[in-house]
């Protein structure tokens, strides 16, 4: 097992919302991990033909805040995705990280709550977030089912399909098939993982099996390729003990109105504590949704609309109510 206390952490930061989320992530990370032994990276896409504008973080105060938080900004080039599929950043940035050093990737819309060195990572057995809904594939009435679609992908890459199944779940129910949210993932080497992730994603995008003919791949391409990559390296849904990430150690909040609506009092307390120092606040309030939700009290108004012990079953119902109350800010 790779030493779980000796690893790097990375998020992607670019112009617009993500640079402020990256700064908020870094502030929460440093508050919860003052003795972290690894390196904290923000991977930044560079201008190039795959972008219609400049994707670099444009706010100088954000860059200064990241430097004060001892974040290393590492540049990378988008050669295959860029503007057309920005989720591809999390694939293409991996080979800009230090080769041969274990890493954990997080989406920027994540809050760190506790010491990440306590998480029992086995970097030789990768995994990813199980905080996921059955978003892909979308089954057509006369088309192939879940089993045929997923098996076609495992076959394409010479992987054993049967060993990926959760046989406690019924046939043709989406949870039977290995599927993750790409909000976090990890492995023992970012280059090895990134090269395979890129290979699988490009093959699925450019040369999909015929069983995928009716399937929409945007924005799901990274989440379709990810379980195949993880399975190919001997990882899976059981590789990380549940309750650590997307639990006691991190919160993938997605958007701040959803955080206030549905997360625990502890998460809200951490959010408001890490954003309270003036040197953090003065930078983050440059982004309107952060300013209005955290510093101008809109978050508390959103929180008062919901009973955390009796939330609507579907996230869309929460979103709709927030929108009706003009509290959906992103």
Helices and strands as residue ranges (DSSP letters): E 8-12, H 17-32, E 40-45, H 60-68, E 72-76, G 82-88, H 89-92, G 94-96, E 103-106, E 110-112, G 116-118, E 128-129, H 146-156, G 162-164, G 174-176, E 181-187, H 190-206, G 210-212, H 221-232, I 244-248, E 250-252, H 256-262, H 265-274, H 278-284, H 288-290, I 291-295, H 298-304, G 308-310, H 315-324
